[in-house]
Amino acid sequence: MDLLSQKNLIIEYWQYLLPLFTLGLSILLLNFSRKPNKVVAPQKSVEKDLDPSETESQPRVSDEDLDYDSDALTPALEGILHRPYEGIKNTFPGGIEKFYEMVNDRRSVRKYSTRPVDWKTIEKCIHAAGTGPSGAHTEPWTFCIISDSEIKQQIREIIEQEEYTNYAQRMSRQWTTDLTPLKTNYVKEYLTDAPYLVLVFKQAYSYRADGKKKQHYYNEISVAISVGILLCAFQSAGLNSLVTTPLNCGPALRTLLQRPAQEKLLVLLPVGYAADDCEIPDIHRKPVEDILVKY
């Protein structure tokens, strides 16, 4: 291409070339004027308010965060012995068919009777939930059981205030539309009607006997598994329950119950006996063919 042709192209397309030239010049000047990056020494992490709406991806925790000498590490389960395993000793009466019938009979109940529930039954159900597996056997769960009517009323006020905003502003129109057939709203009468409220907290860490931090690995999934066991325990005891995840209420509820900063609220379950006039949605579960993939 001769010089004249090049000049003609430049004249014809100057309005497109000028912005590109300006952008390139700006980037060049910015790189020359930028100061060298300052290297900042890592600082010791500071405990911050933990929000239950945060998702957990099991972040890497440094030795400095856990406040111990990495040259003198000792396992949290130091001294544990191993023994021969004799196999499963106790199975569900009636086998897996009866177990399926029991768990399939479970329904989420939002209307409770004032019929009292034996405390020993609640305690044994929590004891069963504590048998769940956990990362490095850290057992990162706390079960707070509320029966006091004043505390239940305070919990209800906190949750209903946030739920009003959730339904009115935070939740999408599709979300609230999907909930319409289930007849749910921001009013939570079951929080004061149910004999017991179970608030399950997951622990991000705990403290060793020497006062140093002990990390809890995969604490969210560990606590979630224990909640699954808890639901089965309640069902086996003939108790009804409801799994709720109070959106944006975790910090306020943790403060109300004076729980430590390393705990996050995972779920809240009202527990008791269904009221005589309780109704439930006539829903059906997916057949096994829709949830099972065999290879």
C-alpha positions as CSV (number, residue, x, y, z in Angstrom):
1,M,0.0,0.0,0.0
2,D,1.5,3.4,-1.0
3,L,1.9,6.3,1.3
4,L,-1.0,8.2,-0.3
5,S,-3.4,5.4,0.2
6,Q,-2.4,5.2,3.9
7,K,-3.0,8.9,4.4
8,N,-6.5,8.5,2.8
9,L,-7.4,5.7,5.1
10,I,-6.3,7.7,8.1
11,I,-8.4,10.7,7.0
12,E,-11.4,8.5,6.3
13,Y,-11.3,6.6,9.7
14,W,-9.8,9.3,12.0
15,Q,-12.9,9.4,14.1
16,Y,-12.5,5.8,15.0
17,L,-8.7,5.8,15.5
18,L,-8.6,8.9,17.7
19,P,-10.4,7.3,20.7
20,L,-8.1,4.2,20.5
21,F,-5.0,6.5,20.4
22,T,-6.3,8.5,23.4
23,L,-6.9,5.3,25.4
24,G,-3.5,3.9,24.7
25,L,-1.8,7.1,25.6
26,S,-3.8,7.3,28.9
27,I,-2.7,3.8,29.8
28,L,0.9,4.5,29.0
29,L,0.9,7.7,31.2
30,L,-0.8,5.9,34.0
31,N,1.8,3.1,34.1
32,F,4.6,5.7,34.2
33,S,3.0,7.7,36.9
34,R,2.1,4.8,39.2
35,K,4.3,4.4,42.3
36,P,5.8,1.0,43.1
37,N,3.5,-1.2,45.1
38,K,4.3,-1.0,48.8
39,V,4.8,-4.4,50.5
40,V,2.6,-4.6,53.6
41,A,3.6,-7.1,56.3
42,P,0.8,-9.5,57.2
43,Q,-1.1,-8.6,60.3
44,K,-2.6,-10.9,62.9
45,S,-6.2,-11.5,62.1
46,V,-8.8,-9.8,64.3
47,E,-12.0,-11.5,65.3
48,K,-14.9,-9.9,63.6
49,D,-18.7,-10.2,63.8
50,L,-19.7,-13.3,62.1
51,D,-22.8,-13.1,59.8
52,P,-24.7,-16.4,59.2
53,S,-25.6,-15.2,55.7
54,E,-21.9,-15.5,54.8
55,T,-21.1,-18.7,52.8
56,E,-18.4,-21.0,53.9
57,S,-15.7,-22.3,51.6
58,Q,-13.4,-23.7,54.2
59,P,-10.7,-21.0,53.9
60,R,-7.0,-21.8,54.7
61,V,-6.1,-20.6,58.2
62,S,-2.5,-19.6,58.8
63,D,-0.4,-20.7,61.8
64,E,-0.4,-17.1,62.9
65,D,-4.2,-17.0,62.9
66,L,-4.4,-20.0,65.1
67,D,-1.8,-18.5,67.5
68,Y,0.6,-21.4,67.9
69,D,4.2,-22.3,67.2
70,S,4.2,-24.2,63.9
71,D,7.5,-25.8,64.9
72,A,5.9,-27.5,67.9
73,L,2.6,-28.7,66.5
74,T,0.5,-31.3,68.3
75,P,-2.7,-32.9,66.9
76,A,-5.9,-32.0,68.6
77,L,-6.6,-35.7,69.2
78,E,-3.1,-36.4,70.6
79,G,-3.0,-39.6,72.5
80,I,-6.1,-41.2,71.0
81,L,-6.1,-44.9,70.8
82,H,-7.5,-47.2,68.1
83,R,-9.4,-50.4,68.8
84,P,-10.8,-53.2,66.7
85,Y,-14.2,-52.4,65.1
86,E,-16.8,-55.0,65.8
87,G,-19.3,-53.8,63.2
88,I,-22.8,-52.3,63.6
89,K,-24.5,-53.6,66.8
90,N,-27.9,-51.8,66.6
91,T,-30.1,-51.5,63.5
92,F,-33.5,-49.9,63.0
93,P,-36.3,-52.2,64.0
94,G,-38.0,-53.3,60.8
95,G,-34.9,-52.4,58.7
96,I,-34.6,-49.8,56.0
97,E,-38.2,-50.1,54.9
98,K,-39.5,-49.0,58.3
99,F,-36.9,-46.3,58.5
100,Y,-38.0,-44.9,55.1
101,E,-41.6,-45.0,56.3
102,M,-40.7,-43.0,59.4
103,V,-38.7,-40.3,57.6
104,N,-41.2,-40.1,54.8
105,D,-43.9,-39.4,57.3
106,R,-42.1,-36.3,58.6
107,R,-43.6,-33.0,57.7
108,S,-42.8,-29.4,58.4
109,V,-45.2,-28.1,61.0
110,R,-46.1,-24.5,61.6
111,K,-48.8,-24.8,64.1
112,Y,-48.1,-26.4,67.5
113,S,-50.1,-27.7,70.5
114,T,-49.5,-26.5,74.0
115,R,-49.1,-30.1,75.0
116,P,-45.9,-30.4,77.1
117,V,-42.9,-32.3,75.9
118,D,-40.7,-34.3,78.3
119,W,-37.3,-32.6,78.7
120,K,-35.5,-35.9,78.8
121,T,-36.8,-36.7,75.3
122,I,-35.4,-33.4,74.0
123,E,-32.1,-34.0,75.7
124,K,-31.7,-37.5,74.3
125,C,-32.5,-36.2,70.8
126,I,-29.7,-33.6,71.1
127,H,-27.4,-36.3,72.5
128,A,-28.2,-38.3,69.3
129,A,-27.4,-35.3,67.1
130,G,-24.0,-35.0,68.8
131,T,-23.0,-38.4,67.4
132,G,-22.7,-36.9,63.9
133,P,-19.3,-37.1,62.1
134,S,-17.2,-33.9,61.9
135,G,-14.0,-32.7,60.3
136,A,-11.0,-34.0,62.4
137,H,-13.6,-34.9,65.1
138,T,-13.9,-31.3,66.2
139,E,-17.7,-31.6,66.9
140,P,-18.3,-27.9,66.0
141,W,-21.9,-27.6,67.2
142,T,-23.8,-25.9,69.9
143,F,-27.5,-26.6,70.5
144,C,-29.3,-23.9,72.4
145,I,-32.7,-25.0,73.8
146,I,-35.2,-22.3,74.6
147,S,-38.3,-22.9,76.7
148,D,-38.6,-19.6,78.5
149,S,-41.6,-17.7,77.2
150,E,-40.0,-14.3,77.5
151,I,-36.9,-15.3,75.5
152,K,-39.1,-17.0,72.9
153,Q,-41.1,-13.7,72.6
154,Q,-37.9,-11.7,72.1
155,I,-36.7,-14.2,69.4
156,R,-40.1,-13.9,67.6
157,E,-39.8,-10.1,67.6
158,I,-36.3,-10.1,66.2
159,I,-37.3,-12.6,63.5
160,E,-40.6,-11.1,62.5
161,Q,-39.1,-7.6,62.2
162,E,-36.4,-8.9,59.8
163,E,-38.9,-11.2,57.9
164,Y,-41.2,-8.3,57.3
165,T,-38.3,-6.6,55.5
166,N,-37.3,-9.8,53.8
167,Y,-40.8,-10.4,52.3
168,A,-41.3,-6.7,51.4
169,Q,-37.8,-5.9,50.0
170,R,-35.0,-8.4,50.1
171,M,-36.7,-11.5,48.6
172,S,-37.4,-11.6,44.9
173,R,-40.9,-11.5,43.6
174,Q,-40.4,-15.1,42.2
175,W,-39.3,-16.2,45.7
176,T,-42.4,-14.9,47.4
177,T,-44.5,-16.2,44.6
178,D,-43.1,-19.7,45.0
179,L,-43.9,-19.5,48.8
180,T,-47.6,-18.5,48.2
181,P,-48.9,-22.1,48.0
182,L,-47.2,-22.9,51.3
183,K,-49.0,-20.1,53.0
184,T,-45.9,-18.6,54.7
185,N,-45.4,-15.0,55.6
186,Y,-43.5,-12.9,58.0
187,V,-45.8,-13.8,61.0
188,K,-44.2,-16.7,63.0
189,E,-46.7,-17.7,65.6
190,Y,-44.9,-21.1,66.0
191,L,-41.9,-19.3,67.6
192,T,-44.0,-18.7,70.8
193,D,-46.4,-21.6,70.5
194,A,-43.9,-24.4,70.3
195,P,-42.8,-25.8,73.7
196,Y,-39.2,-25.6,72.6
197,L,-37.0,-23.7,70.2
198,V,-33.7,-25.3,69.1
199,L,-31.1,-22.8,67.8
200,V,-28.2,-24.7,66.2
201,F,-24.9,-22.8,66.0
202,K,-21.8,-23.8,64.1
203,Q,-18.4,-23.1,65.6
204,A,-15.7,-21.6,63.4
205,Y,-13.1,-22.5,66.1
206,S,-12.8,-23.3,69.7
207,Y,-10.0,-23.1,72.3
208,R,-7.6,-25.8,73.4
209,A,-6.8,-26.5,77.1
210,D,-3.8,-24.2,76.8
211,G,-6.0,-21.3,75.6
212,K,-4.9,-21.4,72.0
213,K,-7.3,-21.6,69.0
214,K,-8.4,-24.9,67.6
215,Q,-9.7,-24.7,64.0
216,H,-12.9,-26.5,63.1
217,Y,-12.7,-28.0,59.7
218,Y,-15.8,-28.1,57.4
219,N,-17.8,-26.9,60.4
220,E,-20.9,-26.0,58.3
221,I,-21.4,-29.4,56.6
222,S,-20.6,-31.2,59.9
223,V,-23.3,-29.3,61.7
224,A,-25.7,-29.8,58.8
225,I,-25.2,-33.5,59.1
226,S,-25.9,-33.4,62.8
227,V,-29.1,-31.5,62.1
228,G,-30.2,-34.3,59.8
229,I,-29.7,-36.8,62.6
230,L,-31.6,-34.5,65.0
231,L,-34.6,-34.4,62.6
232,C,-34.6,-38.2,62.5
233,A,-34.4,-38.3,66.3
234,F,-37.3,-35.9,66.8
235,Q,-39.4,-38.0,64.3
236,S,-38.5,-41.3,66.1
237,A,-39.7,-39.7,69.4
238,G,-43.0,-38.6,67.8
239,L,-42.1,-34.9,67.8
240,N,-42.9,-32.5,65.1
241,S,-40.4,-29.8,63.9
242,L,-39.7,-27.1,61.3
243,V,-36.4,-26.2,59.8
244,T,-36.0,-22.5,59.5
245,T,-33.0,-20.3,58.5
246,P,-33.8,-16.8,59.9
247,L,-32.4,-14.5,57.2
248,N,-30.3,-11.6,58.6
249,C,-31.2,-12.5,62.2
250,G,-28.1,-14.5,63.2
251,P,-26.1,-11.7,64.9
252,A,-29.0,-10.4,66.9
253,L,-30.0,-13.8,68.1
254,R,-26.4,-14.6,69.0
255,T,-26.2,-11.4,71.0
256,L,-29.6,-12.2,72.7
257,L,-28.3,-15.6,73.8
258,Q,-24.8,-14.2,74.6
259,R,-23.1,-16.7,72.4
260,P,-19.4,-16.2,71.6
261,A,-18.1,-14.5,68.4
262,Q,-16.9,-17.8,66.9
263,E,-20.4,-19.2,66.6
264,K,-22.8,-18.6,63.7
265,L,-26.5,-19.5,63.7
266,L,-27.2,-22.2,61.1
267,V,-30.8,-23.2,61.7
268,L,-33.7,-22.7,64.2
269,L,-36.2,-25.4,64.8
270,P,-39.4,-25.1,66.8
271,V,-40.2,-28.5,68.3
272,G,-43.3,-30.0,69.9
273,Y,-46.6,-31.7,69.0
274,A,-48.7,-30.6,66.0
275,A,-51.9,-28.7,67.0
276,D,-55.2,-30.6,66.5
277,D,-56.2,-28.2,63.7
278,C,-52.8,-28.2,62.0
279,E,-52.8,-28.4,58.2
280,I,-49.9,-29.2,55.9
281,P,-49.4,-28.8,52.2
282,D,-50.3,-32.0,50.3
283,I,-46.9,-32.3,48.6
284,H,-45.2,-35.4,47.2
285,R,-41.6,-36.2,47.0
286,K,-39.6,-37.2,43.9
287,P,-39.4,-40.9,43.1
288,V,-36.1,-42.6,43.6
289,E,-35.6,-42.8,39.9
290,D,-35.4,-39.0,39.7
291,I,-32.8,-38.6,42.4
292,L,-30.6,-41.7,41.9
293,V,-27.9,-42.1,39.2
294,K,-26.3,-45.5,39.0
295,Y,-22.9,-46.0,37.3
